[in-house]
């Protein structure tokens, strides 16, 4: 099972990082997500 992937394909994927669009999406989502604490529960809201 370990020999299914060649060493060349693993070397190519090591240097790749996330796309700029992915980073922007995650940052925008985290800025819009708010947690409000109630008496017994926490509520998560996505504020757009």
mmCIF file of the N, C-alpha and C atoms, coordinates in Angstrom:
data_MODEL
# 
_entry.id   MODEL 
# 
loop_
_atom_site.group_PDB 
_atom_site.id 
_atom_site.type_symbol 
_atom_site.label_atom_id 
_atom_site.label_alt_id 
_atom_site.label_comp_id 
_atom_site.label_asym_id 
_atom_site.label_entity_id 
_atom_site.label_seq_id 
_atom_site.pdbx_PDB_ins_code 
_atom_site.Cartn_x 
_atom_site.Cartn_y 
_atom_site.Cartn_z 
_atom_site.occupancy 
_atom_site.B_iso_or_equiv 
_atom_site.pdbx_formal_charge 
_atom_site.auth_seq_id 
_atom_site.auth_comp_id 
_atom_site.auth_asym_id 
_atom_site.auth_atom_id 
_atom_site.pdbx_PDB_model_num 
ATOM 1   N N  . UNK A 1 1  ? 0.825   -1.199 0.000  1.00 0.00 ? 1  UNK A N  1 
ATOM 2   C CA . UNK A 1 1  ? 0.000   0.000  0.000  1.00 0.00 ? 1  UNK A CA 1 
ATOM 3   C C  . UNK A 1 1  ? 0.866   1.259  0.000  1.00 0.00 ? 1  UNK A C  1 
ATOM 4   N N  . UNK A 1 2  ? 2.006   1.207  0.658  1.00 0.00 ? 2  UNK A N  1 
ATOM 5   C CA . UNK A 1 2  ? 2.866   2.373  0.751  1.00 0.00 ? 2  UNK A CA 1 
ATOM 6   C C  . UNK A 1 2  ? 3.506   2.733  -0.582 1.00 0.00 ? 2  UNK A C  1 
ATOM 7   N N  . UNK A 1 3  ? 3.576   1.797  -1.521 1.00 0.00 ? 3  UNK A N  1 
ATOM 8   C CA . UNK A 1 3  ? 4.238   2.052  -2.791 1.00 0.00 ? 3  UNK A CA 1 
ATOM 9   C C  . UNK A 1 3  ? 3.261   2.529  -3.864 1.00 0.00 ? 3  UNK A C  1 
ATOM 10  N N  . UNK A 1 4  ? 2.040   2.871  -3.513 1.00 0.00 ? 4  UNK A N  1 
ATOM 11  C CA . UNK A 1 4  ? 1.091   3.367  -4.490 1.00 0.00 ? 4  UNK A CA 1 
ATOM 12  C C  . UNK A 1 4  ? 1.474   4.753  -4.992 1.00 0.00 ? 4  UNK A C  1 
ATOM 13  N N  . UNK A 1 5  ? 2.101   5.545  -4.160 1.00 0.00 ? 5  UNK A N  1 
ATOM 14  C CA . UNK A 1 5  ? 2.476   6.911  -4.506 1.00 0.00 ? 5  UNK A CA 1 
ATOM 15  C C  . UNK A 1 5  ? 3.972   6.955  -4.791 1.00 0.00 ? 5  UNK A C  1 
ATOM 16  N N  . UNK A 1 6  ? 4.321   7.607  -5.871 1.00 0.00 ? 6  UNK A N  1 
ATOM 17  C CA . UNK A 1 6  ? 5.736   7.694  -6.199 1.00 0.00 ? 6  UNK A CA 1 
ATOM 18  C C  . UNK A 1 6  ? 6.379   8.846  -5.444 1.00 0.00 ? 6  UNK A C  1 
ATOM 19  N N  . UNK A 1 7  ? 7.682   8.810  -5.329 1.00 0.00 ? 7  UNK A N  1 
ATOM 20  C CA . UNK A 1 7  ? 8.402   9.869  -4.623 1.00 0.00 ? 7  UNK A CA 1 
ATOM 21  C C  . UNK A 1 7  ? 8.303   11.194 -5.368 1.00 0.00 ? 7  UNK A C  1 
ATOM 22  N N  . UNK A 1 8  ? 8.232   11.156 -6.679 1.00 0.00 ? 8  UNK A N  1 
ATOM 23  C CA . UNK A 1 8  ? 8.134   12.394 -7.458 1.00 0.00 ? 8  UNK A CA 1 
ATOM 24  C C  . UNK A 1 8  ? 6.847   13.150 -7.171 1.00 0.00 ? 8  UNK A C  1 
ATOM 25  N N  . UNK A 1 9  ? 5.747   12.458 -7.045 1.00 0.00 ? 9  UNK A N  1 
ATOM 26  C CA . UNK A 1 9  ? 4.485   13.136 -6.778 1.00 0.00 ? 9  UNK A CA 1 
ATOM 27  C C  . UNK A 1 9  ? 4.465   13.723 -5.371 1.00 0.00 ? 9  UNK A C  1 
ATOM 28  N N  . UNK A 1 10 ? 5.117   13.078 -4.417 1.00 0.00 ? 10 UNK A N  1 
ATOM 29  C CA . UNK A 1 10 ? 5.179   13.622 -3.064 1.00 0.00 ? 10 UNK A CA 1 
ATOM 30  C C  . UNK A 1 10 ? 6.051   14.867 -3.012 1.00 0.00 ? 10 UNK A C  1 
ATOM 31  N N  . UNK A 1 11 ? 7.126   14.909 -3.770 1.00 0.00 ? 11 UNK A N  1 
ATOM 32  C CA . UNK A 1 11 ? 8.001   16.080 -3.786 1.00 0.00 ? 11 UNK A CA 1 
ATOM 33  C C  . UNK A 1 11 ? 7.292   17.287 -4.386 1.00 0.00 ? 11 UNK A C  1 
ATOM 34  N N  . UNK A 1 12 ? 6.454   17.082 -5.373 1.00 0.00 ? 12 UNK A N  1 
ATOM 35  C CA . UNK A 1 12 ? 5.738   18.188 -6.013 1.00 0.00 ? 12 UNK A CA 1 
ATOM 36  C C  . UNK A 1 12 ? 4.715   18.817 -5.075 1.00 0.00 ? 12 UNK A C  1 
ATOM 37  N N  . UNK A 1 13 ? 4.088   18.041 -4.236 1.00 0.00 ? 13 UNK A N  1 
ATOM 38  C CA . UNK A 1 13 ? 3.035   18.557 -3.370 1.00 0.00 ? 13 UNK A CA 1 
ATOM 39  C C  . UNK A 1 13 ? 3.565   19.182 -2.088 1.00 0.00 ? 13 UNK A C  1 
ATOM 40  N N  . UNK A 1 14 ? 4.814   18.963 -1.744 1.00 0.00 ? 14 UNK A N  1 
ATOM 41  C CA . UNK A 1 14 ? 5.354   19.511 -0.500 1.00 0.00 ? 14 UNK A CA 1 
ATOM 42  C C  . UNK A 1 14 ? 5.420   21.029 -0.526 1.00 0.00 ? 14 UNK A C  1 
ATOM 43  N N  . UNK A 1 15 ? 5.733   21.635 -1.658 1.00 0.00 ? 15 UNK A N  1 
ATOM 44  C CA . UNK A 1 15 ? 5.937   23.076 -1.733 1.00 0.00 ? 15 UNK A CA 1 
ATOM 45  C C  . UNK A 1 15 ? 4.663   23.862 -2.005 1.00 0.00 ? 15 UNK A C  1 
ATOM 46  N N  . UNK A 1 16 ? 3.580   23.199 -2.267 1.00 0.00 ? 16 UNK A N  1 
ATOM 47  C CA . UNK A 1 16 ? 2.337   23.894 -2.555 1.00 0.00 ? 16 UNK A CA 1 
ATOM 48  C C  . UNK A 1 16 ? 1.671   24.340 -1.265 1.00 0.00 ? 16 UNK A C  1 
ATOM 49  N N  . UNK A 1 17 ? 1.143   25.538 -1.290 1.00 0.00 ? 17 UNK A N  1 
ATOM 50  C CA . UNK A 1 17 ? 0.430   26.069 -0.134 1.00 0.00 ? 17 UNK A CA 1 
ATOM 51  C C  . UNK A 1 17 ? -1.003  26.371 -0.518 1.00 0.00 ? 17 UNK A C  1 
ATOM 52  N N  . UNK A 1 18 ? -1.772  26.926 0.404  1.00 0.00 ? 18 UNK A N  1 
ATOM 53  C CA . UNK A 1 18 ? -3.153  27.268 0.086  1.00 0.00 ? 18 UNK A CA 1 
ATOM 54  C C  . UNK A 1 18 ? -3.218  28.440 -0.894 1.00 0.00 ? 18 UNK A C  1 
ATOM 55  N N  . UNK A 1 19 ? -4.271  28.484 -1.670 1.00 0.00 ? 19 UNK A N  1 
ATOM 56  C CA . UNK A 1 19 ? -4.465  29.580 -2.614 1.00 0.00 ? 19 UNK A CA 1 
ATOM 57  C C  . UNK A 1 19 ? -4.859  30.843 -1.852 1.00 0.00 ? 19 UNK A C  1 
ATOM 58  N N  . UNK A 1 20 ? -4.597  31.981 -2.462 1.00 0.00 ? 20 UNK A N  1 
ATOM 59  C CA . UNK A 1 20 ? -4.944  33.258 -1.834 1.00 0.00 ? 20 UNK A CA 1 
ATOM 60  C C  . UNK A 1 20 ? -6.445  33.382 -1.613 1.00 0.00 ? 20 UNK A C  1 
ATOM 61  N N  . UNK A 1 21 ? -7.250  32.820 -2.517 1.00 0.00 ? 21 UNK A N  1 
ATOM 62  C CA . UNK A 1 21 ? -8.706  32.881 -2.363 1.00 0.00 ? 21 UNK A CA 1 
ATOM 63  C C  . UNK A 1 21 ? -9.155  32.105 -1.121 1.00 0.00 ? 21 UNK A C  1 
ATOM 64  N N  . UNK A 1 22 ? -8.488  30.990 -0.843 1.00 0.00 ? 22 UNK A N  1 
ATOM 65  C CA . UNK A 1 22 ? -8.829  30.180 0.322  1.00 0.00 ? 22 UNK A CA 1 
ATOM 66  C C  . UNK A 1 22 ? -8.519  30.933 1.607  1.00 0.00 ? 22 UNK A C  1 
ATOM 67  N N  . UNK A 1 23 ? -7.367  31.562 1.658  1.00 0.00 ? 23 UNK A N  1 
ATOM 68  C CA . UNK A 1 23 ? -6.982  32.328 2.844  1.00 0.00 ? 23 UNK A CA 1 
ATOM 69  C C  . UNK A 1 23 ? -7.940  33.489 3.067  1.00 0.00 ? 23 UNK A C  1 
ATOM 70  N N  . UNK A 1 24 ? -8.297  34.199 1.981  1.00 0.00 ? 24 UNK A N  1 
ATOM 71  C CA . UNK A 1 24 ? -9.219  35.332 2.097  1.00 0.00 ? 24 UNK A CA 1 
ATOM 72  C C  . UNK A 1 24 ? -10.584 34.866 2.598  1.00 0.00 ? 24 UNK A C  1 
ATOM 73  N N  . UNK A 1 25 ? -11.071 33.730 2.081  1.00 0.00 ? 25 UNK A N  1 
ATOM 74  C CA . UNK A 1 25 ? -12.366 33.205 2.501  1.00 0.00 ? 25 UNK A CA 1 
ATOM 75  C C  . UNK A 1 25 ? -12.367 32.865 3.989  1.00 0.00 ? 25 UNK A C  1 
ATOM 76  N N  . UNK A 1 26 ? -11.324 32.202 4.463  1.00 0.00 ? 26 UNK A N  1 
ATOM 77  C CA . UNK A 1 26 ? -11.256 31.815 5.877  1.00 0.00 ? 26 UNK A CA 1 
ATOM 78  C C  . UNK A 1 26 ? -11.170 33.038 6.776  1.00 0.00 ? 26 UNK A C  1 
ATOM 79  N N  . UNK A 1 27 ? -10.371 34.021 6.397  1.00 0.00 ? 27 UNK A N  1 
ATOM 80  C CA . UNK A 1 27 ? -10.261 35.236 7.208  1.00 0.00 ? 27 UNK A CA 1 
ATOM 81  C C  . UNK A 1 27 ? -11.569 36.009 7.241  1.00 0.00 ? 27 UNK A C  1 
ATOM 82  N N  . UNK A 1 28 ? -12.237 36.140 6.101  1.00 0.00 ? 28 UNK A N  1 
ATOM 83  C CA . UNK A 1 28 ? -13.518 36.848 6.064  1.00 0.00 ? 28 UNK A CA 1 
ATOM 84  C C  . UNK A 1 28 ? -14.578 36.120 6.888  1.00 0.00 ? 28 UNK A C  1 
ATOM 85  N N  . UNK A 1 29 ? -14.579 34.799 6.814  1.00 0.00 ? 29 UNK A N  1 
ATOM 86  C CA . UNK A 1 29 ? -15.542 34.013 7.589  1.00 0.00 ? 29 UNK A CA 1 
ATOM 87  C C  . UNK A 1 29 ? -15.302 34.179 9.084  1.00 0.00 ? 29 UNK A C  1 
ATOM 88  N N  . UNK A 1 30 ? -14.033 34.153 9.487  1.00 0.00 ? 30 UNK A N  1 
ATOM 89  C CA . UNK A 1 30 ? -13.740 34.268 10.913 1.00 0.00 ? 30 UNK A CA 1 
ATOM 90  C C  . UNK A 1 30 ? -14.051 35.665 11.437 1.00 0.00 ? 30 UNK A C  1 
ATOM 91  N N  . UNK A 1 31 ? -13.944 36.675 10.594 1.00 0.00 ? 31 UNK A N  1 
ATOM 92  C CA . UNK A 1 31 ? -14.297 38.034 11.012 1.00 0.00 ? 31 UNK A CA 1 
ATOM 93  C C  . UNK A 1 31 ? -15.805 38.176 11.187 1.00 0.00 ? 31 UNK A C  1 
ATOM 94  N N  . UNK A 1 32 ? -16.582 37.465 10.377 1.00 0.00 ? 32 UNK A N  1 
ATOM 95  C CA . UNK A 1 32 ? -18.037 37.585 10.420 1.00 0.00 ? 32 UNK A CA 1 
ATOM 96  C C  . UNK A 1 32 ? -18.670 36.684 11.474 1.00 0.00 ? 32 UNK A C  1 
ATOM 97  N N  . UNK A 1 33 ? -17.948 35.703 11.984 1.00 0.00 ? 33 UNK A N  1 
ATOM 98  C CA . UNK A 1 33 ? -18.505 34.749 12.946 1.00 0.00 ? 33 UNK A CA 1 
ATOM 99  C C  . UNK A 1 33 ? -18.378 35.296 14.364 1.00 0.00 ? 33 UNK A C  1 
ATOM 100 N N  . UNK A 1 34 ? -19.479 35.390 15.053 1.00 0.00 ? 34 UNK A N  1 
ATOM 101 C CA . UNK A 1 34 ? -19.499 35.904 16.428 1.00 0.00 ? 34 UNK A CA 1 
ATOM 102 C C  . UNK A 1 34 ? -20.151 34.881 17.349 1.00 0.00 ? 34 UNK A C  1 
ATOM 103 N N  . UNK A 1 35 ? -19.660 34.803 18.565 1.00 0.00 ? 35 UNK A N  1 
ATOM 104 C CA . UNK A 1 35 ? -20.219 33.912 19.576 1.00 0.00 ? 35 UNK A CA 1 
ATOM 105 C C  . UNK A 1 35 ? -20.811 34.776 20.680 1.00 0.00 ? 35 UNK A C  1 
ATOM 106 N N  . UNK A 1 36 ? -22.079 34.530 20.993 1.00 0.00 ? 36 UNK A N  1 
ATOM 107 C CA . UNK A 1 36 ? -22.777 35.260 22.049 1.00 0.00 ? 36 UNK A CA 1 
ATOM 108 C C  . UNK A 1 36 ? -23.045 34.282 23.181 1.00 0.00 ? 36 UNK A C  1 
ATOM 109 N N  . UNK A 1 37 ? -22.616 34.643 24.374 1.00 0.00 ? 37 UNK A N  1 
ATOM 110 C CA . UNK A 1 37 ? -22.812 33.785 25.543 1.00 0.00 ? 37 UNK A CA 1 
ATOM 111 C C  . UNK A 1 37 ? -24.137 34.120 26.207 1.00 0.00 ? 37 UNK A C  1 
ATOM 112 N N  . UNK A 1 38 ? -24.951 33.091 26.415 1.00 0.00 ? 38 UNK A N  1 
ATOM 113 C CA . UNK A 1 38 ? -26.201 33.242 27.141 1.00 0.00 ? 38 UNK A CA 1 
ATOM 114 C C  . UNK A 1 38 ? -26.017 32.754 28.573 1.00 0.00 ? 38 UNK A C  1 
ATOM 115 N N  . UNK A 1 39 ? -27.110 32.576 29.269 1.00 0.00 ? 39 UNK A N  1 
ATOM 116 C CA . UNK A 1 39 ? -27.018 32.100 30.650 1.00 0.00 ? 39 UNK A CA 1 
ATOM 117 C C  . UNK A 1 39 ? -26.543 30.658 30.705 1.00 0.00 ? 39 UNK A C  1 
ATOM 118 N N  . UNK A 1 40 ? -27.035 29.824 29.790 1.00 0.00 ? 40 UNK A N  1 
ATOM 119 C CA . UNK A 1 40 ? -26.685 28.405 29.824 1.00 0.00 ? 40 UNK A CA 1 
ATOM 120 C C  . UNK A 1 40 ? -25.958 27.926 28.562 1.00 0.00 ? 40 UNK A C  1 
ATOM 121 N N  . UNK A 1 41 ? -26.103 28.637 27.473 1.00 0.00 ? 41 UNK A N  1 
ATOM 122 C CA . UNK A 1 41 ? -25.560 28.179 26.192 1.00 0.00 ? 41 UNK A CA 1 
ATOM 123 C C  . UNK A 1 41 ? -24.784 29.281 25.489 1.00 0.00 ? 41 UNK A C  1 
ATOM 124 N N  . UNK A 1 42 ? -23.987 28.859 24.519 1.00 0.00 ? 42 UNK A N  1 
ATOM 125 C CA . UNK A 1 42 ? -23.305 29.794 23.635 1.00 0.00 ? 42 UNK A CA 1 
ATOM 126 C C  . UNK A 1 42 ? -23.946 29.679 22.263 1.00 0.00 ? 42 UNK A C  1 
ATOM 127 N N  . UNK A 1 43 ? -24.134 30.818 21.613 1.00 0.00 ? 43 UNK A N  1 
ATOM 128 C CA . UNK A 1 43 ? -24.742 30.843 20.292 1.00 0.00 ? 43 UNK A CA 1 
ATOM 129 C C  . UNK A 1 43 ? -23.747 31.381 19.291 1.00 0.00 ? 43 UNK A C  1 
ATOM 130 N N  . UNK A 1 44 ? -23.564 30.678 18.171 1.00 0.00 ? 44 UNK A N  1 
ATOM 131 C CA . UNK A 1 44 ? -22.699 31.138 17.100 1.00 0.00 ? 44 UNK A CA 1 
ATOM 132 C C  . UNK A 1 44 ? -23.536 31.755 16.003 1.00 0.00 ? 44 UNK A C  1 
ATOM 133 N N  . UNK A 1 45 ? -23.114 32.937 15.534 1.00 0.00 ? 45 UNK A N  1 
ATOM 134 C CA . UNK A 1 45 ? -23.859 33.631 14.478 1.00 0.00 ? 45 UNK A CA 1 
ATOM 135 C C  . UNK A 1 45 ? -22.901 34.073 13.389 1.00 0.00 ? 45 UNK A C  1 
ATOM 136 N N  . UNK A 1 46 ? -23.353 33.981 12.177 1.00 0.00 ? 46 UNK A N  1 
ATOM 137 C CA . UNK A 1 46 ? -22.593 34.473 11.034 1.00 0.00 ? 46 UNK A CA 1 
ATOM 138 C C  . UNK A 1 46 ? -23.209 35.794 10.622 1.00 0.00 ? 46 UNK A C  1 
ATOM 139 N N  . UNK A 1 47 ? -22.496 36.885 10.851 1.00 0.00 ? 47 UNK A N  1 
ATOM 140 C CA . UNK A 1 47 ? -22.998 38.225 10.566 1.00 0.00 ? 47 UNK A CA 1 
ATOM 141 C C  . UNK A 1 47 ? -22.465 38.699 9.227  1.00 0.00 ? 47 UNK A C  1 
ATOM 142 N N  . UNK A 1 48 ? -23.348 38.825 8.270  1.00 0.00 ? 48 UNK A N  1 
ATOM 143 C CA . UNK A 1 48 ? -22.945 39.317 6.942  1.00 0.00 ? 48 UNK A CA 1 
ATOM 144 C C  . UNK A 1 48 ? -23.426 40.721 6.743  1.00 0.00 ? 48 UNK A C  1 
# 
